[in-house]
Amino acid sequence: MKQLPTKEQVLEWIKDNPGKSSKRDVARAFGIKGSDRIELKKILKELTDEGHIEKKKRNYTGAGELPPVSVMMVLPPDENGDLFAKPLEWDGEGDGPRALIMAKKGDPALGANDQVLLRLSPSNDPDVKYEGRLIRRIGSGPQRILGIYRVGSEGGRLVPVDKKADREFIVPGAEAGGAKDGELVEAEQIGKQRHAGLGKARIVERLGDPMAPKSISLIAIHQHGIPDHFPDDVVAEAEAAKPVALGDRTDLRALPLFTIDPSDARDHDDAICAIPDDDPKNEGGHVVWVAIADVAHYVRPGSQLDKEARKRGNSSYFPDRVVPMLPDALSGDLCSLHEGVDRACIAVRIVLNAKGRRLHHEFHRGLMRSPASLSYEQAQAASQGKYDSATEPLAGPIKDLFAAYASATKARNERQPLNLDLPERQIVLSDEGVVTSVAFRDRFDAHKLVEEFMVTANVCAAETLEQKRQPLLYRVHEEPSPEKLESLRETAESAGLTLPKGQVLKTANLNKLLDAAAGTEDAEVINLTVLRSMTQAYYGTDNFGHFGLNLKRYAHFTSPIRRYADLLVHRALITAHGWGEDGLRPEDAEGLSDTGDWISQTERRSMLAERDTTDRYLAAFLSERVGNEFSGRVSGIARFGLFVKLDETGADGMIPLSNLGREYWVYDHENKSLKGDRSGRVISVGMPATVRLAEAAPMTGGLLLELIEVGGKPMPKGDSGRRAPSKKRKLVKGRKKKKR
């Protein structure tokens, strides 16, 4: 009989060999065979009973330990944007030890509640027990659903607010969580997803009255997981901030650096002015100053403010509220360039010649004092000689600024950035949160002026950081894919326009197409189709240029109050110029690529939430006009129906194929059109249409329309709820049956 190991020896071996810890592995390690295995079994049972080890299926692990390969559930990103996972099976106290997911190139993007198989290893970070490498994603965790709870005779129902949802859910009585009829709730799916019938859900949070004033944006905020509550330590850090003294900063308080923003702007993070250049070598030129709030002074790397700002990524804007990236003590006060008070800034001095071309530029960390906070309307009126009490003292600086813009416009026209003409919708709410009107914002030269000089300042930031070999995040916009270009070309041809083939695509080519469509009934559709052909802009460390602006290099610098990317560019400029200890840390520079991926995601998250909110407000506004007729234009064609954009509000509504009359409609994917198999009528993108509003659902933002007239021809009246194939189609179907 071989001498058996002691309990201490067995325990030590199990901890040293977590990947080989079955009873057979232990027996093989100590050379235990035959009847001696019974004694080994007793040792393992004693160690288990004493709490030193745990048996998981056929393996043993140290108490409080996870197997080297574990099934885990992904948690929401933390304040640093890192993904952790928790074990799905855990018998100890609490949720069990977490594992930091160490993603490698080629891994799929993971989201909260995803179930994953991870290979675990001990972490060197004292705050993290395990690091996990993805073996494979097993599936998604419990689906989260935002919806309206309805009480039924046998339990309740959950009606999702997402207009893409195609089914309701049963809520068993025990899973209702005290929810009341008509309440907005968040739920999670329970049980397996059914292919037919209704799934089941459990209420996890009650959110109150969905029709309460200004609740529509809250639905989108919650649905898209946008953080809208600042932790106490973040607020305390912001409120402890103090105004900045001049110190070593450049004194810019004598410059007429005023702000121009929307009349309802919540913050003012950029100011501009222009002065005729007195250099005789630059006759007719200007010196343009663009000053941006010095947010980096207040939001220091690694601080609680910094972690929360990175977590949010950007501010989110809704008709009734803003979810800011920074607390109000900063965004609404110390980092807002209010008139008449000293404010810290980072400014760029740009010298333009008479043709608007940039000769040189330089950055300063300064202190400024704005003489006025103007609206676009005020600035535009003043440029035309119509002054008020705020603009009259600035008559000269306003004239100089618009003169500099006139020069910059010459250079812009030579550069040929993409010149889309898409009006911006403005939803006006009453104090109670009810939509009073939907209009399109006026667009003035004052808007274009601010945009042009902000773009110029952003280019200056990218160039300076490249010259100083400082890591940075670029704003990247790649050219359209060949597939999207072909789709655009087909739309243009259907409107009698052309987009040439066989040449390197330039923005000038697209601008020619837009100019040819201008003033025609196809102008809006062509503009929309060009926009849809564009790729999604993103933040990245590799410079692939900005196609839409036709720029070789571009970085976001001008909005650090509301975009984390701009804050990082400010820190990079601080480090590059040696302005202080609040610049870009080496560890932050190394993580720029991951940060770029993260804030690109948060930007898309905000865009989707803002779009969903607009759709819901438009549906609420139109809900009282169900049955009315509207003019519009076909904006999209799909296999299941078509979309029409209403002229009056810009809202999009859907018309299912089943509502297009009795004939069978054939979907042409290449031409994005529908063709009736009896009449031969073709419905394509861009056609004018008259529709009747059949249904408006404020909770989902969905509009259901009935097509009355398209392309100047009325739709035939009759049973609109059926599609009857032609006789030819019936014969074909009959032949198929015979072959069976």
N, C-alpha and C positions, 0 to 999 in steps of 0.2 A: 504493500500500500504506500503510495506516494504521500509525503507529508503535505497536509493541506495548508494553504496560505491563511494568514490571520485576516480578521475582518478589516483591519487597518490597511493591509496590503491590497485587498480586493477593492476597497474604497478608493485608494490612491490610484490604482490602475484604471478604474472606471473614469475618474476625473481626467486622467492623462490621455485617455483614448475614447473621446465621446463618439467618434464615428464607428467604433467596433465594440458595442456594449451589450450584446445579447448574451444569454447564459452560455451559448455555445462558444462565443468569442472568449468569454472569461475562462471557460474550461480549457480551451485550446492554449490560451496564454500561460496557464499554470500547469499544463500537461496533465490535467485531471481526466481520467477515463473510467469507464465501467461504473461500478456501484459507488465510487467516490463522488459521482455527480449528485447523488442524493444529499451528501454532506454539504456540497457547494450550494445546493438549492436552499438548505437550511440557513447558511451564512447570508445569502442574498435576501431571504425572507426577514431575518433579524435586522439587517441593515435597513430594509424597507420599513419595518415596524418602528424602528428607532428614529425614522425621519431623515436618515443620512442620504438615502437614494430614493428615486421614484421609478416605478415601472410604467413605461409607456409602450403599449402593445408588447413587443418581444424584447425591447431594449430597456436598459437601466441608465438613468442619468443622475448626476448629483442633485440633491434637493435644491429647489429654486433655480434649476438650470433648464435650458431648452435644448432639445435635440439639435445636432448639427445641421439637419435638414428639417425645416419646420414650415407648416402651413400657417400663414399669417394674413392679417387684414391691414391694408394701407390706411393710414390716418390722414386727415387733412394737413396740408403744408403748415409748418410752424412759422414763427415770425421771421425766420431766416429763409423761408422757402424750401427748407429741407423736408424730405419725406421719411417718416418713421412708420413702422408696422408693429402691430401687437399680435400675440399668439391667439389663434382661434380656439385652441384647447389649452386650458390652464387651470390647475386645481389649487394653486396657492392663493394667497391673499391679493386683492386688487386685480388689475387687468393683466398682470404679468410684466416681465421685462420687455422693453421696447428694443427694436433693432433699427439702426440708421441704414436706409437703403442706399447702397453705393452703386449708382447707375453707371453703366459702361456704354460706350458707343454702340449703337444698334439696338439697344434695349427699347421696348415699346414705352410710350408715355403712360405713366400710371396715374390713377386718380383715387380720391378718397373712396373707401369701401371695396376697392378691388381686392380679390383674394389671390395670393401669390405663394409660390413655393420658393423659399429662400435658403441659400446655403449660408450658415451663420459662422462667424469667427469672433473671438474676443476683440473688443475695441481698446485702443490705446488712450482714448478720451475718457477721463474719469467720470464724466457725466453721461456717458453712453456705454451700456454693457456689451451690446453686440453690434457688429456690422453685418449687413446682409447683402449677398449678391443674388440677383434674380436668376432662378433656374427657368421658371416659366410662370406666366399668368394663368391661373386656373379659371378665373371668371370674375365677374363683377359681384360685389357684395349686395346687401339689401338695397333695392332701388328706392331712392328718396322721391316722394311725390308731394307737390304743393297743390292743394285743392280745397274745394268747398265740401264740408261734411253735411250730409243729408240723413235725417232720421227716417228709418223705414219700419215696417211692421215686424221684420225679422232682422234686427240689427240695423246697421247704417250703410250708407253708400258714400264713396269718395269720388267727387267729380273733379278731375284734374283741371288746373287753370291753363296748362300748356295747350295751345291750339293744335299742336301736332299729336297730342295724345288721342288714341283711337278707341279707348275703352275706359270704363269706370272700374272701381274696385269695391268689393264687399268689405265692410268693417264689422267683424264679429262684436257682439255686445261687450265682451270682456276686454276688447282691444280699443274701445272708443276713447278711453282716457278722460271721460267727463266732458267731451266735446258736445256743444249744443248745435241744434239745427241751423244751418246757414253760416256757421263759423268758418273762417279761413284757418286751415290746419296744415301742419307738415306731418307726413306719414311715411312709413317705410313698408315695402312689400314684404309679406311673410309667405312662407311656403314656396313651392316651385312655380315658375312662370308657366301659365297654361297657354296652349296654342288656340284653344277655343274656350268660350265662356269667360267669366270674370275671375280675376285673381283676388287675393285677399291682402289687406293692409292693416297696419297697426298705427294709431295716432301717437306721435311722439312729442308734438308740441302744438298748443293752441295759440293762434295768432290774432284772434279777435274778429271784429266786424269787417268783412271785405269791402263794404260800401261806405265805411267811415271816410270822412274828408281826407283827402291826400293819401289814401291807402294804396293807390295803384302803384306808385313807385316803390313802396315797401314790399309789394309782392315780387317785383323784379329783383330788388336788393336781396331778398331772402332766397328766391329761387336760384339765383346765380352765385350765392355764397359770398357776397361782397361784405367785408367787415364794416359795420356802421357804428360801432361803439368803441371809444378809446379807453384802454385800461387806465386805471387811476394813476399809475406811476408815469405813464406817458403824458397825461394831462398835467401832472405836477411838474414834470420836467419842462414842459412848454411854458407853464405859468411862472416858472422861476427865471425865465430869460429876461435879460435887461437890454435897453437900447445900447447902441455901439457909439463909442467916442471916436474922434478923428484919428488919433494915434499916428501910425505910419501910413494910413490910407491917403489916397489922392483926394484932395478937396475939390469936389465937383459941384458944390452948392451954388456957385455963380452961374452955372449953365441952366438954360431954360428947359430942363428935362421934364416934360409933362407926360401924363399917361392918356391913352385913348382906348376906351373899352366900350362894350355894350352898356346901355343905360342901366341894366339890371345886374351888372358885374358884381360878384361877391368879393373879388380880390383884384389887386393891381400889381402884377409882378414885373411889368416892363414899362420903360419910359424912353422917349426918343426926342431928339432935337437935331437941327441941321444949321450950320453956320457957313456963309460964303467963305471959301478959302482965300486968305489974303496972300498966298504964295503967288508971286507973279508968273511962276512957271506953270501954274494950274489955273489959268484964266477960265472963269465960268464954272469952276469946280466947287465942291462943297465938302465940308467936314461933318460927317454924320456921327452922332453919339447914340449908342443903344445901351441903356443901363438896365440891369436885371437884379432883382432882389437877391441879396447874399444869404441864401438859405443855408449854405454850408457852414456859416459861422454859428448858427443856432442848432443845426442837426449834425452832431458830431458822429464820426464813424464808431459803430459799436454801441452807441447809446440806445436807450429804450425808444426814443423818438426815431432813431435810424432804423431799428428793427421793425417798428410798426409801419414806417413809411415804405420799406422794402416789401413788407407783407402785402400792403395795399397796392403798391406799384404805381398808382395814379389816382387822381380824383375822378369821381363819377358824377355826371351832371344830368339832372332830371328837371322836368318843367316846374316842380314844386320844391325841390331841395337839391343840395349838393352833398355828396358824401366825400369829404375832403381827405387828402392824403395826410395832412397835418392838422393838429388841433387849431381852434380858432384863435388862440392866443398868439399863434404865429401866422397862420394863413390870413386871418382877418385883421391883424395888427402889426406886429414887429416886422413881418416879411412882406407887408403890403405897402406899396409906395404911395401913401396918402399925401395929399397936398399939405404944405406948410410945416412938415416935420422932417427931421433928419432921419435918413434911412441908409443902412449899409447896402452896398451894391457891388457887383462886378460889372464893369462897363468896357465896351470896345469902341475905340476911336477909329473910324473908317474914312479914308480920303477917297472921294470919287472925282473923276474928271468931268468935263462938260458933257461927255457922251454917256455918263453913268457907269463907266468902267472903274473897277476898284484898283487904286494904285498901291496902297499899302494899308495896314491896320496894326493896332497894338491894344493890348488889354491892360486894364487897371483895376485894382481893388480900391474902391472909393467910398465916399460919403456924399450923398446927394440930398437935395430938398426940392420936391416937385412944386412948381408954382400953381398947378391946377390939375384936376382930374376931369378930363373931358369925355363926353360920349362921342360915338361916331357921328351922330347927327350934328352935334355942336361943332366938331372939327370940320365937317363937310360944309356946313353953313358959313363958317368963318372963312373957309377957302374961297367962298363966293362973295365975300364982303359983307355978310350978314352976321354981325357980332352981338353977343350978349355980355352981361357983366363979367362972366368968367373968361371969355375969349378976347374981349376988347384989349386988355392989357398985353395980350400975347399976339396981337395982330402981325407984328414983324416976324417973330419966330414961326408962326403958322405959315406965313407966306414963304419963308425960307425953306421950311420943311416940304411944302408941296412943290417948290421949285426943284429941290433935290430929288424928289420922287419923279418929277417929269424927266429928269436926266436919267435916273435909274431905269425908267420904263424903256428907254432906247436900248439899253444893254439887255434888258429882259427880253425885248422883242427879238433881238439878235440870237439870244440863247434858245428861244422857242421851248419853254416848258409847256407841259400839257395844259391846254386852255379849255377846261371843261366849264360849262355854264349850267349849273344845277342849283336852283333856288333852295334856300334853307327854310324849312317849316318852323313856324313859331306858334306854340300852343299857349294861349293866354288863359290863366285860371283866376277865378274869383278868390276872395279870402277864405271861402269855405272849401276850396279845392275843386270847384265845378268848372268845366271847360266853358268859357264864354265865347271864344272865337279861335279859329285856326286860320292863319294867314301865312304869307311868305315874307321873310325878312327882306327889307330893302338892302341893296348892296351898293355902297358908295365907293368913290375913289379913296375915301379915308380908310375903308377896310383894306383895299388893295395896297395902300401905302404902308400900313402897319405890317401886313403880310410880307411885302417885299423886303422891308428892312429887317424883319425878324429872320427871314431866309438868309439874307446876307450875313447877319451876325452868326447864324448857325454854321455857315460855310467857313467863316473866319475862325470859329472855335475848332472845327475839324482840321483845318490847315495848320493852325498854331500847334495843336497837340501832335500832329504828324511831324512837323518840323522839329519839335523838341523831343521826339521819340518817346512820347508818353502814351501808355496804353489807354484806349478809349472805346466807348460803345458808339458805333455808327448807326445812323438811321438808314436802313437799307430798303430799297424798293427795286426789285428786279423786273426785267422786261416781261411782257405777257408770254404765256406758253403758246406754241404753234396751234394747239387745239382751240384755245380761246380766240386767237387771231382769226382762225378760219371761220369760227362762229360769227365774229364781228364782220368779217368780209361778206358772209352770206346775208346778214341783216342789212348791210350797206347796199348790196346788190338788189335786195328786195325793195329798197327805197329809191332805186335808180341811181345810186352813187357807187363809187369804186374805191377800193383800197388796194394799191398795187401789190403784186406778188414778186418773189424772186429778188428782193433787196433787203439789206439790213434795215430793220425797223428803227425809225427815229420818231421822236415826238412830233417833228415837223410833218411827217406823213399823216399822223392822226389829226393834227391841227387842220390840215387841208380838208380832211373829211368833215371835221366839225364845222369849218367855215362854209363848206358847200351845203351843209344841212341847215345852217343858221337861217332863221326866218321862214323855214318851211314847216309843214305840219309834222315832219319826221324829226325835227330838231331835238325834242326831248328824248325820244326813243334812241336816237343815235348817241346822244350824250350818256344816257343810262347804259347802253350797251358797251360803249367805250370804257365806262367806269367798271362795269362788271368783268370786262376782259383783263383788268389790271390784277396783278398779284397783290397779296396782302403785305404791306410794309411791316418790317420787324426791326428789332435791335440785335446787332451782332458785332463781334470783334473783327470779322473779315469785311473788308471794304469792297462791295460789289456795286457801289454807286447808287444814285437815286434816279431811276428812269423817269418818273413823272415830272420831276423838277429839272431833268436834263443836267444833272450835276455829277461830277466825278467823285466828290466826297461831301458828306453831309453828316452833321451830328446835332442832336437836340440840346440847346443851351438856354433857350429863352423862357422856359416855364418851370423852374425848379420847385415852385409852390405846389404844382399839380402833377408833375411827372418825375419819377425817381431817376429816370435816365438823365435828365437835365442836371439833377443834383450830382450825379456821378461825374458828368462833364465839368461842372464847377469845381469839384474836388480835384479832378485831373489838372485843371488850369492852375489851381492853388499850388499843387505839387510842382508843376512844370515851371512856375515862376518863383518858387520858394517863398510864398507869402505867409506861411504859417504851418502849424502842426495839425490843422484840420483838413488836410488834403486826402488824396487817395492812398490808403495803406497798401503795402505790398500784397497782403493776403486778399484784399478786395480786388486788386488788379488781377491776381491769378484767377479769381472767381468771376471775372466779367462775363465770360461766355455763358455760364450758368445763370447769372443775373439777367443777362439779355433775354435768354429763353423764358425766364420766369415773368419778367415785366411785359414781354410780348403777349404772354398768356393773360395777364391781368388786364392789359389794354383790350384784348378781344372780349374778355369777360364783361368789361364795362360797356363796350359797344353793343353787345347783345342785350344787356340789361336796359340800356338807354333806348334801343330800338323796340324792345318788347313793351316798354313803358309808353312810348309814343303810339304804338299800335293800339294799346288798351285805352289811352285817352281819346284817340280818334274814334274808336268803336263806341265809347261812352258818349262822345259828342254827337255821333250819327244815330245813336239808338232811338232818339226821339223822331227820327225822320225815316223810319222804316216804311216802305211803300212809295217813297219819292223816287223820281227819276233823276239821273245824273249823267253828265257827259264825261267821257274819259277816253283812254286809249289802251289798246291791248299791250300789256307790258311783259307778258310771259306766257309761254305755251308748255304744257306738260302732258304726259300720257293720260293723266286723270282729269284734265280740264285746262282752263286758261285763267289768267289774271288780268284784271283791268285796273289801271291807276286812274283815280278820279281827279278831274281837273281842279275842282274847287279846293280840295283839302290835301291832295297828294296821297290819300290813303289807297292801299291796295286791297281789292276784294277778289274772291275766287268764284268761278262759275264751273261747277262739276260738269263732266260730259253728259251726265244723266239729265241735265237741265237744258240741253241744246236741241231739243226737239226729237222727232221720231226716227230720223235717219241715223245710220252708223257713221261715226267719225273716225277716220284713219289718222293716226299720229305719224308725222314725218319728222324723225329725229334730226336729220341733216339740215332741213330747212326750218325747223322749229315752227311747224305749222300743222293745222288740222284740215282735213278735206272730207266733205260729205260724200258718201258713196252713191247717193241718189242724185243730189243736185249738182255735185261737182264743185260746190262752193268751197273756197279756201279762206281760212282765218289765220292770219299771221301777225307777228309782232309789229306794232306800230300803227295798226288800223284804228281809226276813230271808232268809238262805240258809244251807244246809249244804253244805260243799264237801269234796272230797278233794284233798290236795296231791299233784299228779302229778309235779312237777319243781321243783327249786330250784337256781338257778345263781348261786353266790356271786360269780363273776367279773363277771357282768353285773347282778346284783341282781334278776333276773327270777324270778317265781313263776308256774307254770302250774297251773291248778286244773281240777277236774272238778266240775260242778254235780250234786249229789245231790238237793237239795230247795230250792225257792224259793217264798216266799209261803205256806209251810205245806203245799205240795203236792209230792210226789215227782216227779222227772223220770222219764219212761218209760225203761225199760232197752232196750238194743238196740245196734245198730251206731252208735257215737257218732262214727265217722270220716267219715260221709257226710251230705249234705243232699239229700233226694229231693224235688223239686218235686211238687206235687199234679197230678192228671190235668188239672184245669182249666188249670194253667200249661203242661202239655205241649201241649194243644190250641192255646193261644195261640201257642206257639213254632212249631207246625206250620203255622198260617196264615201266619206271617211267611215261612216257607220257600217257600210257594206263590207269594207276591207277587214273590219274586226271579225 
